[in-house]
Each structure stands twice: as C-alpha cells, then as structure tokens.
Amino acid sequence: MTTFGAKLSAIAPGRVEITAPIGPGVLQQHGFGHAGLTFALGDTAAGYAALSLMAEGAEVLTAEIKINLLAPARGQSLRAVGEVLKPGRRLVVVRATVLALDGDRETEIAALQGTMVPV
C-alpha cells in the first residue's frame, strides 16, 4: 500500500475505507487508473474490515475474491470501502466498493466480494 500512496481514511468495526491517488505510475494504456490498483485497494479494505472484528494480534488471508469492474478509474483518487457481510470463526465473507473521485464527483467503478480466512 505504501507503493500506491494509500492511506486508511476511516475505521469502524466491520468497515474500513482506504484512499489512494491515481498517480502516473498506476495508469493503464488509456490513461485510466489500472485495474490492479482498484483490486489491491478493494482487497485490502475488505481484509482490514474483517480484521477489525478480530482479536488483537490476529491476521487474515484472502481465500478468494471476485471483482466486477463497472467503469473506468477516471479522476484524481480512488476510495475503497470494505465491509464484513458475515463474520465467522473460520471464514469471513466480505465485500468492497471502489469509487473514483473526480473533483466533487464520485463514480462507483468496482464491486468485490470474497472470503477471508483468519490465520
């Protein structure tokens, strides 16, 4: 996340937001933010959301996560909102929404859903 300039922007039990600029190093060939950035932010926000409901010292790993890309990542930055859908001892079902911020406009660009495994 350091490479992307990502920052935790909000933390609550079962919900985490991460923001990152769409810088020149993460653009794809058409000048939009790369899907790799979108996926990394969504996966990380969802993982931290799962972690927010666990005991101190716990960790999680992504078992599987699916992404639907809905629109190009156009703008100055991205905001990923991760949420826990169903916490569990062995599996935590999560989702994330990724939004592109372009001035005052927010556009939902991706929806992710997956499973985290406590380790």
N, C-alpha and C positions, 0 to 999 in steps of 0.2 A: 504494500500500500504506500510505502514511502516513495517508491519509484513513480507512482501516479500522483503524488501530492495529496493523497486522500486524508481526510480528517473526519473523526467522529463528530457529528453535529447534534445528535440527540440520543439519549439513552434512557430507557424505561423498561420495567420488567416485561420481557417478551417482545420488545420493539427497539430497533436501533436504526439510526439514519447515518449515512456516510456521504460526504460530498467530495468531489474531485474536479479540478479544472479539465477542460478538453484542450490540452496543450498540443503543440506541434508534434511532439513525439508519439502521440496516440491517435493520429489521424489515419484514415484509410485513403485509398486512391481517389475518392471523390470529394475529399475534404471534410467528411463527417467523422465524429468520434468512432473509433474502431469498436466492433462488437466484443473484442477481447476485454476492453476496458469496461464495457457495460456488464459483461458476465462476471468479471472479477469483483466489481463493486456490489452487484446483486448477491453473489455467492457469499461474500464476506459479511454483508449486512445481515443476511439470513442466518449465517453461522453465529455471529455475535448476538443476535436476538435469542437463539437457542441457548447460548452460553449464559445469557443474562438471567436465566431461570435455574441455573445450576449452582451447586455449592462452590465456594471459593477453592481455587486450585484445579477445578475440572477443566477439561478440554473437549472439543468436538472435532470430528472429521466429517466431510461431506461424503455420504454414501452414494447419492445420486442427486442430480438437479437438472431440470429441464428449463429451457429458455424459449420464449416466443418473442421475436423481435417485431415490434409493432410499427416503428417509424425510425427514420434516420436520427442519429445523435447530433442534432444541429444546435449550436449555441455556445455559451462560454463554459458551462459546467454541467455535471451530472449530479443527481441526488438519488441515492438508493435507500429505500425504506424496507427493512427486513422485519418480518413478524412471525411469531410462532402460531401455527394453526392448531397443533395438538402436541403437548409435551408428553414425554414418556420416559421410562427408565432406560429402555434400550434403543428407542428410536424417537426422534423429534421431527415432526412434519412442519416444514417452514415454507414461507413464500416471500418474495421480494418484488417490489415495483421499482423500476428505474425511470427517472424523469430527466429530460434535458431542459436546462434553464437557459433561455434566450431573452435577455433583458427582463421584462416583467412577465414573460410568457413561460409556462411550464407545459411540456408535452410528454405524455407517457410514451416511452419508447420501448420498454420491455417488461414482460411478466415472467417471473421464475417461480417454480415450485419444486421442492425437493425434500430429502430426508437427511438429517444429521445424526451421527452416531456418537454418543458420549464415550470418551476414552479416559 
